[in-house]
């Protein structure tokens, strides 16, 4: 120790004698590799957040095997024996990337291993081997730095491959281009169904901003999707595909706050992978007609969507009135109320009921449909729904076979 507040000085140059001492110390520890590996896994399980939730075979087989490999490699190197192959570190790092294990947790586990080994070397050191122990500590740091470089490089490469294959699957789903074959080729899961989001924002019209927006949205949604979200960027933002079981209120919550720029997103459900292309087109149109930031489904922009031209909204627009069919007089009251320019007394006269009955029926209709006929938007959307239903009824009657009167 130096006289400067107990700060350790640089060790003297390692002589042949010190290196031999270090080699003998390492050799005494070699038989304890299995015990040390178990100790490292136990420490990682206790100290590395989330480690204890990894699959049991990953902890007790794969990680333990990698740990033994690393311990033996260091102890062999110190003894002057041939170095081990580092390919196992690369393979496992790439595998952890594909499995979604965060890099910071992976590296923390390696640091835990160094701490356990250093403690074991210190316990095994004999009097007079202090300098050798210090040499081993420095060699451990050198080995750790080299291992971290190998692991990080392989992890990032594996992550890039995983992201590329995930984008390829998202592209195949959205295009309807044999997603089953793509999923099988890359070993990726194919969900039974998807919630498809089309994500954009005002002013996002160049690639860097679009990719940045999509990545921010994806980061926010990742926990809700349990790491199973897919994404595909485009010039406006892009698509996010969530498993169909992802709770919709949680998706709304994730996108309603915590983002630098509030996105405008359309959402459409695909019951099967084959339905994704149609859902993507619908999500695009929903996002295009939405008037404010947020997550919107077809029901949220039904009138704007329908007036924009696509015919796939007609069924849902007409179905808006279906809950009223189970209650006599509600559809007729809504229609009469609109025909009478929202005049409750004229409506009551037309239906031959009391004005209070009109009020009660309209309140019930608003509750069942979620659309208030007293508002401008309610008038528009209920009027459109009645018109679509009348057209559908006319078409149905016109399609009936003609029968001669006898």
C-alpha positions as CSV (number, residue, x, y, z in Angstrom):
1,X,0.0,0.0,0.0
2,X,1.1,3.6,-0.6
3,X,1.1,6.4,1.8
4,X,-1.6,8.2,-0.2
5,X,-4.7,7.2,1.8
6,X,-4.2,3.5,1.3
7,X,-4.4,3.6,-2.5
8,X,-2.8,0.5,-4.0
9,X,0.3,1.0,-6.1
10,X,1.0,-0.7,-9.4
11,X,2.3,-4.2,-8.7
12,X,6.0,-4.8,-9.5
13,X,6.8,-6.3,-12.8
14,X,5.7,-10.0,-12.8
15,X,8.8,-12.1,-12.5
16,X,9.0,-15.7,-13.5
17,X,8.7,-16.7,-9.8
18,X,5.5,-14.7,-9.4
19,X,4.0,-16.3,-12.6
20,X,4.9,-19.7,-11.3
21,X,3.2,-18.9,-7.9
22,X,0.1,-17.7,-9.8
23,X,0.1,-20.9,-11.9
24,X,0.3,-23.1,-8.8
25,X,-2.5,-21.1,-7.1
26,X,-4.7,-21.6,-10.2
27,X,-3.9,-25.3,-10.3
28,X,-5.1,-25.7,-6.7
29,X,-8.4,-24.1,-7.7
30,X,-8.9,-26.2,-10.9
31,X,-10.6,-29.1,-9.1
32,X,-13.2,-26.7,-7.6
33,X,-14.6,-25.6,-11.0
34,X,-17.9,-27.4,-10.7
35,X,-18.5,-26.1,-7.2
36,X,-17.6,-22.6,-8.3
37,X,-19.9,-22.7,-11.3
38,X,-22.8,-23.7,-9.0
39,X,-21.9,-20.8,-6.7
40,X,-21.8,-18.3,-9.6
41,X,-25.3,-19.4,-10.8
42,X,-26.6,-19.1,-7.3
43,X,-25.2,-15.6,-6.9
44,X,-26.5,-14.6,-10.3
45,X,-30.0,-15.9,-9.4
46,X,-29.9,-13.8,-6.3
47,X,-28.3,-10.6,-7.6
48,X,-29.0,-10.3,-11.3
49,X,-32.6,-8.9,-11.8
50,X,-34.8,-11.3,-13.7
51,X,-32.2,-14.1,-13.7
52,X,-34.4,-16.2,-11.4
53,X,-37.2,-16.1,-14.0
54,X,-35.1,-17.6,-16.8
55,X,-36.0,-21.1,-17.8
56,X,-34.6,-23.7,-15.4
57,X,-32.7,-25.6,-18.1
58,X,-31.1,-22.3,-19.3
59,X,-29.9,-21.6,-15.7
60,X,-28.8,-25.0,-14.6
61,X,-27.6,-26.4,-17.9
62,X,-26.6,-23.8,-20.5
63,X,-25.4,-21.0,-18.2
64,X,-23.7,-23.4,-15.8
65,X,-21.9,-25.1,-18.8
66,X,-20.8,-21.7,-20.1
67,X,-19.6,-20.8,-16.6
68,X,-17.5,-23.9,-16.3
69,X,-16.0,-23.3,-19.7
70,X,-15.0,-19.8,-18.7
71,X,-13.5,-20.8,-15.4
72,X,-11.5,-23.6,-16.9
73,X,-10.4,-21.3,-19.7
74,X,-9.0,-18.7,-17.3
75,X,-7.3,-21.2,-15.0
76,X,-5.7,-23.0,-18.0
77,X,-4.4,-19.7,-19.4
78,X,-2.8,-18.8,-16.1
79,X,-1.1,-22.2,-16.0
80,X,0.3,-21.7,-19.5
81,X,-1.9,-24.4,-21.0
82,X,-3.5,-24.1,-24.4
83,X,-6.3,-21.6,-24.4
84,X,-9.9,-22.8,-24.9
85,X,-12.1,-22.0,-27.8
86,X,-14.2,-18.8,-27.3
87,X,-16.8,-19.8,-29.9
88,X,-19.1,-21.1,-27.1
89,X,-19.3,-17.5,-25.7
90,X,-20.3,-16.2,-29.1
91,X,-22.9,-18.9,-29.7
92,X,-24.5,-18.4,-26.3
93,X,-24.5,-14.6,-26.6
94,X,-26.3,-14.8,-29.9
95,X,-28.7,-17.3,-28.4
96,X,-29.5,-15.0,-25.5
97,X,-30.1,-12.2,-27.9
98,X,-32.7,-14.3,-29.8
99,X,-34.3,-15.3,-26.5
100,X,-34.7,-11.7,-25.5
101,X,-32.3,-11.8,-22.5
102,X,-31.2,-8.1,-22.0
103,X,-27.5,-7.6,-22.7
104,X,-26.9,-5.7,-19.4
105,X,-28.1,-8.8,-17.4
106,X,-25.9,-11.1,-19.5
107,X,-22.8,-9.0,-18.8
108,X,-23.7,-8.6,-15.1
109,X,-23.6,-12.4,-14.8
110,X,-20.1,-12.4,-16.2
111,X,-19.1,-9.8,-13.6
112,X,-20.6,-12.0,-10.9
113,X,-18.4,-14.9,-12.1
114,X,-15.3,-12.8,-11.8
115,X,-16.2,-11.8,-8.2
116,X,-16.8,-15.4,-7.2
117,X,-13.5,-16.6,-8.8
118,X,-11.6,-13.7,-7.2
119,X,-13.0,-14.6,-3.8
120,X,-12.0,-18.2,-4.3
121,X,-8.5,-17.4,-5.4
122,X,-8.1,-15.1,-2.3
123,X,-9.3,-17.9,0.0
124,X,-6.9,-20.4,-1.6
125,X,-3.9,-18.1,-1.5
126,X,-1.1,-18.9,0.9
127,X,1.2,-16.6,2.8
128,X,3.7,-15.1,0.5
129,X,1.4,-15.4,-2.6
130,X,0.0,-11.9,-2.2
131,X,1.8,-10.5,-5.3
132,X,0.7,-13.6,-7.3
133,X,-2.9,-13.0,-6.2
134,X,-2.6,-9.4,-7.4
135,X,-1.2,-10.6,-10.7
136,X,-4.2,-12.9,-11.1
137,X,-6.6,-10.1,-10.3
138,X,-5.1,-8.0,-13.1
139,X,-5.3,-11.0,-15.5
140,X,-8.9,-11.5,-14.6
141,X,-9.7,-7.9,-15.6
142,X,-7.9,-8.4,-18.9
143,X,-9.8,-11.6,-19.5
144,X,-13.1,-10.0,-18.5
145,X,-12.6,-7.1,-20.9
146,X,-11.8,-9.5,-23.8
147,X,-14.9,-11.7,-22.9
148,X,-17.2,-8.7,-22.7
149,X,-16.0,-7.6,-26.2
150,X,-16.7,-11.1,-27.6
151,X,-20.1,-11.4,-25.9
152,X,-21.2,-7.9,-26.8
153,X,-20.2,-8.2,-30.5
154,X,-21.9,-11.6,-30.8
155,X,-25.0,-10.4,-28.9
156,X,-25.5,-7.4,-31.1
157,X,-25.0,-9.5,-34.3
158,X,-27.5,-12.0,-33.0
159,X,-29.9,-9.1,-32.2
160,X,-29.5,-7.6,-35.6
161,X,-30.3,-11.0,-37.2
162,X,-33.3,-11.4,-34.9
163,X,-34.6,-8.0,-35.8
164,X,-34.1,-8.6,-39.5
165,X,-35.9,-11.9,-39.4
166,X,-38.7,-10.4,-37.3
167,X,-39.1,-7.6,-39.9
168,X,-39.1,-10.2,-42.7
169,X,-42.0,-12.0,-40.9
170,X,-43.9,-8.7,-40.4
171,X,-43.4,-7.9,-44.1
172,X,-44.7,-11.3,-45.1
173,X,-47.7,-11.0,-42.8
174,X,-48.7,-7.5,-44.1
175,X,-48.2,-8.5,-47.7
176,X,-49.8,-11.9,-47.3
177,X,-46.7,-13.5,-48.7
178,X,-46.5,-17.0,-47.2
179,X,-45.9,-15.9,-43.5
180,X,-45.9,-19.6,-42.4
181,X,-42.9,-20.3,-44.6
182,X,-41.0,-17.3,-43.3
183,X,-41.8,-18.1,-39.7
184,X,-40.6,-21.7,-40.1
185,X,-37.5,-20.6,-42.0
186,X,-36.3,-18.3,-39.1
187,X,-37.7,-20.3,-36.3
188,X,-40.1,-17.5,-35.2
189,X,-43.5,-18.1,-33.6
190,X,-46.6,-17.2,-35.7
191,X,-49.5,-15.9,-33.5
192,X,-53.0,-17.2,-34.0
193,X,-54.1,-13.6,-34.7
194,X,-52.8,-10.0,-34.5
195,X,-53.8,-6.5,-33.5
196,X,-52.4,-4.4,-36.4
197,X,-51.4,-0.8,-35.7
198,X,-50.6,1.8,-38.4
199,X,-48.5,4.4,-36.7
200,X,-47.7,8.0,-37.8
201,X,-47.7,11.5,-36.6
202,X,-48.1,15.0,-38.1
203,X,-44.8,16.2,-39.6
204,X,-43.2,12.7,-39.8
205,X,-42.4,12.5,-43.4
206,X,-38.8,11.5,-43.7
207,X,-37.1,8.1,-42.9
208,X,-35.1,8.9,-39.8
209,X,-38.0,10.6,-38.0
210,X,-40.4,7.8,-39.1
211,X,-38.1,5.0,-37.8
212,X,-37.5,7.0,-34.6
213,X,-41.2,7.3,-34.0
214,X,-41.9,3.6,-34.7
215,X,-39.0,2.5,-32.4
216,X,-40.4,4.7,-29.6
217,X,-43.8,3.2,-30.0
218,X,-42.4,-0.3,-30.1
219,X,-40.4,0.3,-26.9
220,X,-43.5,1.5,-25.1
221,X,-45.6,-1.5,-26.3
222,X,-43.0,-4.2,-25.7
223,X,-44.0,-5.0,-22.1
224,X,-47.7,-5.2,-23.0
225,X,-46.9,-7.6,-25.8
226,X,-44.5,-9.6,-23.6
227,X,-41.7,-9.2,-26.2
228,X,-43.7,-10.7,-29.1
229,X,-44.4,-7.5,-31.0
230,X,-43.3,-7.3,-34.7
231,X,-42.7,-4.0,-36.6
232,X,-42.2,-2.8,-40.1
233,X,-41.1,0.8,-40.8
234,X,-42.3,2.9,-43.7
235,X,-42.0,6.5,-44.7
236,X,-44.7,7.7,-42.2
237,X,-43.8,5.6,-39.2
238,X,-44.8,2.0,-39.8
239,X,-46.7,-1.0,-38.6
240,X,-46.7,-2.7,-35.3
241,X,-48.2,-6.2,-35.0
242,X,-49.2,-7.3,-31.5
243,X,-50.5,-10.7,-30.5
244,X,-54.2,-10.7,-30.6
245,X,-54.4,-11.4,-26.8
246,X,-52.6,-8.1,-26.0
247,X,-55.0,-6.1,-23.7
248,X,-56.4,-3.2,-25.8
249,X,-56.7,-0.8,-22.8
250,X,-53.0,-1.4,-22.0
251,X,-52.1,-0.6,-25.6
252,X,-54.1,2.7,-25.3
253,X,-52.4,3.5,-22.0
254,X,-49.0,2.9,-23.5
255,X,-49.6,5.2,-26.4
256,X,-51.4,8.0,-24.5
257,X,-48.4,9.2,-22.5
258,X,-44.6,8.9,-22.1
259,X,-43.8,9.5,-25.8
260,X,-41.9,12.6,-27.0
261,X,-44.4,13.0,-29.9
262,X,-48.0,11.7,-29.6
263,X,-48.6,9.3,-32.5
264,X,-51.8,9.0,-34.5
265,X,-52.4,5.3,-34.9
266,X,-55.1,3.2,-36.5
267,X,-55.9,-0.3,-35.0
268,X,-57.5,-3.2,-36.7
269,X,-57.8,-6.8,-35.7
270,X,-56.8,-9.8,-37.7
271,X,-58.4,-13.0,-36.5
272,X,-55.8,-15.1,-38.4
273,X,-52.4,-14.4,-40.0
274,X,-54.2,-14.5,-43.4
275,X,-56.3,-11.6,-42.3
276,X,-53.4,-9.3,-41.6
277,X,-53.2,-7.6,-45.0
278,X,-56.8,-6.5,-44.8
279,X,-56.3,-5.4,-41.2
280,X,-53.2,-3.4,-42.2
281,X,-55.2,-1.6,-45.0
282,X,-58.0,-0.8,-42.6
283,X,-55.5,0.5,-40.0
284,X,-53.9,2.7,-42.6
285,X,-57.3,4.3,-43.5
286,X,-58.3,4.7,-39.9
287,X,-55.0,6.6,-39.1
288,X,-55.5,8.7,-42.2
289,X,-59.0,9.9,-41.3
290,X,-58.4,10.3,-37.5
291,X,-58.5,14.0,-36.6
292,X,-56.4,13.9,-33.4
293,X,-53.5,11.9,-31.9
294,X,-54.2,8.7,-30.1
295,X,-55.1,5.1,-30.9
296,X,-58.3,4.8,-33.0
297,X,-60.4,1.8,-34.0
298,X,-62.9,1.7,-36.8
299,X,-65.7,2.5,-34.3
300,X,-63.9,5.7,-33.2
301,X,-63.8,7.2,-36.7
302,X,-66.7,5.3,-38.3
303,X,-68.4,8.2,-40.0
304,X,-65.2,9.7,-41.4
305,X,-63.9,6.3,-42.5
306,X,-67.2,5.5,-44.3
307,X,-67.4,8.8,-46.0
308,X,-63.8,8.4,-47.2
309,X,-65.1,5.7,-49.6
310,X,-64.2,2.1,-48.6
311,X,-67.1,-0.3,-48.5
312,X,-65.8,-2.5,-45.7
313,X,-67.2,-0.1,-43.1
314,X,-70.9,-0.5,-44.2
315,X,-71.5,-3.6,-42.2
316,X,-70.1,-2.1,-39.0
317,X,-71.9,1.2,-39.5
318,X,-75.3,-0.6,-40.0
319,X,-74.5,-2.9,-37.0
320,X,-74.4,0.2,-34.8
321,X,-78.1,0.0,-34.7
322,X,-78.3,-3.7,-33.9
323,X,-78.5,-3.3,-30.1
324,X,-81.7,-1.2,-30.6
325,X,-83.5,-4.0,-32.4
326,X,-83.9,-5.9,-29.2
327,X,-85.9,-3.0,-27.8
328,X,-89.2,-2.2,-29.5
329,X,-89.6,1.3,-30.8
330,X,-86.0,2.5,-30.4
331,X,-84.9,2.4,-34.1
332,X,-88.2,4.0,-35.1
333,X,-87.8,6.7,-32.5
334,X,-84.2,7.6,-33.5
335,X,-85.3,7.7,-37.2
336,X,-88.3,9.9,-36.4
337,X,-86.2,12.2,-34.2
338,X,-83.8,12.8,-37.1
339,X,-86.6,13.2,-39.6
340,X,-88.3,15.8,-37.3
341,X,-85.1,17.9,-37.0
342,X,-84.4,16.9,-33.4
343,X,-87.8,18.3,-32.3
344,X,-89.0,16.0,-29.5
345,X,-92.6,17.2,-29.6
346,X,-93.0,16.7,-33.4
347,X,-91.3,13.3,-32.9
348,X,-93.8,12.4,-30.2
349,X,-96.7,13.4,-32.5
350,X,-95.3,11.4,-35.4
351,X,-95.0,8.3,-33.1
352,X,-98.2,9.0,-31.2
353,X,-96.4,8.8,-27.9
354,X,-95.7,11.2,-25.0
355,X,-92.6,13.5,-25.4
356,X,-91.2,12.0,-22.2
357,X,-91.3,8.6,-23.9
358,X,-89.3,10.1,-26.8
359,X,-86.7,11.3,-24.2
360,X,-86.5,8.0,-22.5
361,X,-86.1,6.1,-25.8
362,X,-83.4,8.4,-27.0
363,X,-81.5,8.1,-23.8
364,X,-81.7,4.3,-24.0
365,X,-80.5,4.4,-27.6
366,X,-77.6,6.6,-26.7
367,X,-76.7,4.2,-23.9
368,X,-76.9,1.1,-26.1
369,X,-75.0,2.5,-29.1
370,X,-72.6,4.9,-27.4
371,X,-73.8,7.7,-29.8
372,X,-75.9,10.6,-28.5
373,X,-78.5,11.6,-31.1
374,X,-78.6,15.1,-29.6
375,X,-75.1,15.9,-30.8
376,X,-73.9,17.0,-34.2
377,X,-71.7,13.9,-34.5
378,X,-74.6,11.7,-33.3
379,X,-76.9,13.1,-35.9
380,X,-74.3,12.4,-38.6
381,X,-73.4,8.9,-37.6
382,X,-76.8,7.7,-36.8
383,X,-78.2,9.2,-40.0
384,X,-75.5,7.4,-42.0
385,X,-76.2,4.1,-40.1
386,X,-80.0,4.4,-40.9
387,X,-79.2,5.2,-44.5
388,X,-76.9,2.1,-44.9
389,X,-79.5,-0.1,-43.2
390,X,-82.3,1.2,-45.5
391,X,-80.1,0.5,-48.6
392,X,-79.3,-3.0,-47.3
393,X,-82.9,-3.7,-46.7
394,X,-83.8,-2.5,-50.2
395,X,-81.1,-4.6,-51.7
396,X,-82.3,-7.6,-49.8
397,X,-85.9,-7.1,-51.0
398,X,-84.8,-6.6,-54.6
399,X,-82.9,-9.8,-54.5
400,X,-86.0,-11.8,-53.5
401,X,-87.4,-14.0,-56.3
402,X,-90.4,-12.5,-58.1
403,X,-93.6,-14.4,-57.7
404,X,-96.7,-14.0,-59.9
405,X,-99.8,-13.1,-58.1
406,X,-102.4,-15.8,-58.5
